[in-house]
Amino acid sequence: MRRPACLLACLFACAAGLQSGAQGQEAVDALTRGQPQDVAALIGRIVDCNHWRGEEGYDADRKKEIREALRDLKCDRLDRDEAVVRKRYPNNRKVSAALDKAKDTVQ
């Protein structure tokens, strides 16, 4: 009897994770819709960096995977890259708002 309960709990957890991922993608799509290409790309990087920064490095392989993802995404350059984009679009409230929201978005 214990095994079906565990299986059911796992199914609910997986479904919640899939729904959360779908909602995360919907949020990214909404933030990037109608944005200039460089802004959309930066928003994608910000959200991806948020994701990887929140991952748990539970063993050496996972820590390496996280470190490589952060390096490949150039997460250490986000502040500089964001400053360049904000300077390029100084009076565009839609760009500014999307960049601000991206910082709180995790996919």
Secondary structure, DSSP 4 states (H G I P E B T S, - for coil): -HHHHHHHHHHHHHHHHHHHHHHHHHHHHHHHTT--HHHHHHHHHHHHHHHHHTS---SHHHHHHHHHHHHHTTGGGHHHHHHHHHHHSTT-HHHHHHHHHHTT---
